[in-house]
Amino acid sequence: MNENEIGEFIAALLILSGSIFSVISVFGIIRLPDVYTRSHAATKSSTLSVLLTLIGVFLYFLFHDHFVSVRVLLGIVFVFLTAPVAGHLIIRAAYRSKVGLADISVEDELYEVIHGNQDTKIEEKAKNEAEHS
Amino acid sequence: MIQTMLAISVVLFAITIAIAVIRLIIGPSMPDRVIAMDVIGVNLLATIGVVSIIYGTKAYLEVILILGILSFISTIAFSKYIERGVIVERKRDR
C-alpha cells in the first residue's frame, strides 16, 4: 500500500464511523420520551456524524484525486456553525409554545420565569387595578 | 474493501433516514416533526457526499453546501413560525 491508499482507507474509516454514529443518534430520536431529550440526541450526535462523514469525503478527494475541495470545506464549516444554532432555536420555540415535558420529569423551574405563575399574575392584576382606581 | 465500506455506510444512512421518517409521521408535537426534518436534511447531505465518492465524480459537491443552507433556513423559518405565528415580521407604519 502506498500513501494514497492509506489515506483513502482512513477516509473510508471516517465515513463508516460517521454512519454508525448517525444510526446511534437516530435510535435516540425514536426512543427518548419527549422533545427536549430528542433534540439532545438529534443535534449533538447527528452533527458529529455528519462532520466525520464530510471530513472523510474531503480526505478521500484529497488523497485520490489530489483535489482540495473548497466547497466541502465550506460545507463542513457551515454545518459546524449552524446545526447547534438551529437546535437551540427550535427547542426555544418548543418551550415557549408550551410543549409538555415527559412524565418522568421531576421539576420545571423555568416555567414560572417565562410563563409566570398563575396565582401571582392574578394578584398583580388586582394590585394594578387597586392602584389605578 | 473501500467500496464495501462506502456501500455499508450508505445503507446505514438510509436506515437513519427511514427511522427519522417514522418520527416525522408519528411525532406528537410540531417541534418533533421539525427536528426529524432537520435530521433528514443533514443526513441527506452526508449521503450525497458518500454517493459522490462512489460515482467518482466531483459534480455533486455543490449540492452539499446548498442543502446545508436550505436545511438551516427552513429550520429557522419553522421555529419562528411556531414561536410567533408569522415568518416574516414587518415593522408597523408610524
Boltz contact constraints between the chains, C-beta under 6 A:
constraints:
  - contact:
      token1: [A, 8]
      token2: [B, 2]
      max_distance: 6.0
  - contact:
      token1: [A, 12]
      token2: [B, 2]
      max_distance: 6.0
  - contact:
      token1: [A, 12]
      token2: [B, 5]
      max_distance: 6.0
  - contact:
      token1: [A, 15]
      token2: [B, 9]
      max_distance: 6.0
  - contact:
      token1: [A, 15]
      token2: [B, 50]
      max_distance: 6.0
  - contact:
      token1: [A, 16]
      token2: [B, 5]
      max_distance: 6.0
  - contact:
      token1: [A, 16]
      token2: [B, 9]
      max_distance: 6.0
  - contact:
      token1: [A, 19]
      token2: [B, 9]
      max_distance: 6.0
  - contact:
      token1: [A, 19]
      token2: [B, 12]
      max_distance: 6.0
  - contact:
      token1: [A, 19]
      token2: [B, 13]
      max_distance: 6.0
  - contact:
      token1: [A, 22]
      token2: [B, 16]
      max_distance: 6.0
  - contact:
      token1: [A, 22]
      token2: [B, 43]
      max_distance: 6.0
  - contact:
      token1: [A, 23]
      token2: [B, 12]
      max_distance: 6.0
  - contact:
      token1: [A, 23]
      token2: [B, 15]
      max_distance: 6.0
  - contact:
      token1: [A, 23]
      token2: [B, 16]
      max_distance: 6.0
  - contact:
      token1: [A, 26]
      token2: [B, 16]
      max_distance: 6.0
  - contact:
      token1: [A, 26]
      token2: [B, 19]
      max_distance: 6.0
  - contact:
      token1: [A, 26]
      token2: [B, 20]
      max_distance: 6.0
  - contact:
      token1: [A, 29]
      token2: [B, 23]
      max_distance: 6.0
  - contact:
      token1: [A, 30]
      token2: [B, 19]
      max_distance: 6.0
  - contact:
      token1: [A, 30]
      token2: [B, 23]
      max_distance: 6.0
  - contact:
      token1: [A, 35]
      token2: [B, 29]
      max_distance: 6.0
  - contact:
      token1: [A, 35]
      token2: [B, 31]
      max_distance: 6.0
  - contact:
      token1: [A, 35]
      token2: [B, 32]
      max_distance: 6.0
  - contact:
      token1: [A, 39]
      token2: [B, 35]
      max_distance: 6.0
  - contact:
      token1: [A, 42]
      token2: [B, 35]
      max_distance: 6.0
  - contact:
      token1: [A, 42]
      token2: [B, 39]
      max_distance: 6.0
  - contact:
      token1: [A, 46]
      token2: [B, 39]
      max_distance: 6.0
  - contact:
      token1: [A, 46]
      token2: [B, 42]
      max_distance: 6.0
  - contact:
      token1: [A, 50]
      token2: [B, 42]
      max_distance: 6.0
  - contact:
      token1: [A, 50]
      token2: [B, 46]
      max_distance: 6.0
  - contact:
      token1: [A, 53]
      token2: [B, 46]
      max_distance: 6.0
  - contact:
      token1: [A, 54]
      token2: [B, 49]
      max_distance: 6.0
  - contact:
      token1: [A, 57]
      token2: [B, 49]
      max_distance: 6.0
  - contact:
      token1: [A, 60]
      token2: [B, 53]
      max_distance: 6.0
  - contact:
      token1: [A, 69]
      token2: [B, 61]
      max_distance: 6.0
  - contact:
      token1: [A, 71]
      token2: [B, 61]
      max_distance: 6.0
  - contact:
      token1: [A, 71]
      token2: [B, 62]
      max_distance: 6.0
  - contact:
      token1: [A, 71]
      token2: [B, 65]
      max_distance: 6.0
  - contact:
      token1: [A, 72]
      token2: [B, 61]
      max_distance: 6.0
  - contact:
      token1: [A, 74]
      token2: [B, 65]
      max_distance: 6.0
  - contact:
      token1: [A, 75]
      token2: [B, 64]
      max_distance: 6.0
  - contact:
      token1: [A, 75]
      token2: [B, 65]
      max_distance: 6.0
  - contact:
      token1: [A, 75]
      token2: [B, 68]
      max_distance: 6.0
  - contact:
      token1: [A, 78]
      token2: [B, 68]
      max_distance: 6.0
  - contact:
      token1: [A, 79]
      token2: [B, 68]
      max_distance: 6.0
  - contact:
      token1: [A, 82]
      token2: [B, 72]
      max_distance: 6.0
  - contact:
      token1: [A, 86]
      token2: [B, 72]
      max_distance: 6.0
  - contact:
      token1: [A, 86]
      token2: [B, 75]
      max_distance: 6.0
  - contact:
      token1: [A, 89]
      token2: [B, 79]
      max_distance: 6.0
  - contact:
      token1: [A, 90]
      token2: [B, 31]
      max_distance: 6.0
  - contact:
      token1: [A, 90]
      token2: [B, 34]
      max_distance: 6.0
  - contact:
      token1: [A, 90]
      token2: [B, 79]
      max_distance: 6.0
  - contact:
      token1: [A, 93]
      token2: [B, 79]
      max_distance: 6.0
  - contact:
      token1: [A, 93]
      token2: [B, 82]
      max_distance: 6.0
  - contact:
      token1: [A, 93]
      token2: [B, 83]
      max_distance: 6.0
  - contact:
      token1: [A, 94]
      token2: [B, 31]
      max_distance: 6.0
  - contact:
      token1: [A, 96]
      token2: [B, 83]
      max_distance: 6.0
  - contact:
      token1: [A, 97]
      token2: [B, 82]
      max_distance: 6.0
  - contact:
      token1: [A, 99]
      token2: [B, 29]
      max_distance: 6.0
